Amino acid sequence: MELLDAAEGRALVGRPLREVERNLIIDTLRHCVGNRTHAANILGISIPTLRNKLRAYSASGLPIPSPESPSGRSREVEVQPVVKALHQQVQLGGHDD
């Protein structure tokens, strides 16, 4: 277990525990490029607990990091060219054999 140095500890003193926890969870999720499983393991909490907390943060308007690929781009962005190509094939009536 790694202890905070004096300056880091002072930065936390007086802050509500919920705020400290929220910031730690979001920072860890960013560190894990949105990977919820990895973040939950690092934080020592279950995946359902992490999901519930993220759902509550999101409902309060806090932006939640989305899962990203190793390239740093959202997985949704990488899927778009594939979907577009399939859509074009369907429109043209073509297929790859």
Summary of the structure (lengths in Angstrom):
residues: 97
radius of gyration: 19.7
end to end distance: 56.7
largest distance: 67.1
contacts: 200
relative contact order: 0.09
helix: 63%
strand: 2%
